[in-house]
């Protein structure tokens, strides 16, 4: 039952976070342009240069994954698109911890 609830929450989060960029725009912009557009669109201001640098690295990795997925979509290998959204500066683990009912149950002794 918890698995079904978790999957429902994840699907809802994905549905609510529609891509903010289309595939053609992603190909024509530099990583820095994507980053600046992301920060403007989602009003991102980081507490320190170190935090911004960390978030930029996460963003670059996520953007790389998004662009690889888009190539698969364009080739008909997958049935859905991905794009930059307000979660693109989060790691997968951070997203799960802050936007889902993710929990780590203790192993039974």
N, C-alpha and C positions, 0 to 999 in steps of 0.2 A: 504494500500500500504506500509506504514512504517513497519507494522508487517512482511510482506513478505520480505522486504529488510533486516530487522533485522534477521529473520530466515535464510536467505541466507548467511549473514555474519557469523552467529554462525556456520552454517554447514560448511562453508569454513574454518573457524578457526579450527574446530574439525578435518576436513579432513587433514589440513596441519600440525596438531600436532600429527602425528602418535606416538603410544606408543613407548617409548625407551626401555622398559623392556617387556619380555614375561611373561605370567602367571607363568610358572614353576620357573623362576628366582625369581619372587616376593615372592613366598612361602619359598624359601630357604635362603633368606637374612634377616638379622635383619633390623629394622627401621634405625639404625645408618648407616649400610652399604648402604642401599638405599639412605640415605641422602648424604653420602660422594660420592657415584656414581653420584647422581644428580648434586651436586656442581661441580664435575670434568667435567662431560659431558657438562653441560651448562655454565661453567665458572662463577660460582656464587661466588662473594666476597661481603660480607656485610660490611657496614660502621662502625658497632659497634657490640660488643657482644650481646647487647640488641636486635638489629635488627636481628641478626642471630638466636637468641633464639625465637623471634617472628615468623620468617619464618620457623623455624624447627617445631614449634607447628602447623602452618598452613599445612606444608608438611605432618606431621603425621596424621592430620585429613583427608587430601585429600587421602593419601595412604590407610588409613582404608576404606574410601568410595570406592576407586578403587578395593581393594581386595574383598570387599563385592560384588561389581558388577561382578567381575571375577567369583566368586562362582555361581552367578545367571547365567552367561554366560555358565559356564561349565555344569550347570544343565538344560540348554536349556530354561531358563526363559526369557532371553533377547537375541537379535540377533546380538549384537556388543560387541567388547571387549573394555576395557579401560586400560590405562597404564600410567606410569610416563612419563611426557613430560616437556617441558620448562615452563609450566604454573603451575606446581604442588606446587610452593611456593606462589601462589596467592590465595586470597579468591575469591569466586564467584563474589562478588561485585567489587573487584579490576580488575578482568579479564574483566567484562562487561565495566567498566569505561575506561580501557586502550586499549582494543582490539576489541571493537565493536562500533557501532554508537549509543550506549545506551544513552538515555537522559531521563530526568524526566520532562515531560511537566507540566506546571503550571495548576492547576485546574481552570476551567472556573468559573468566578464569576457570 
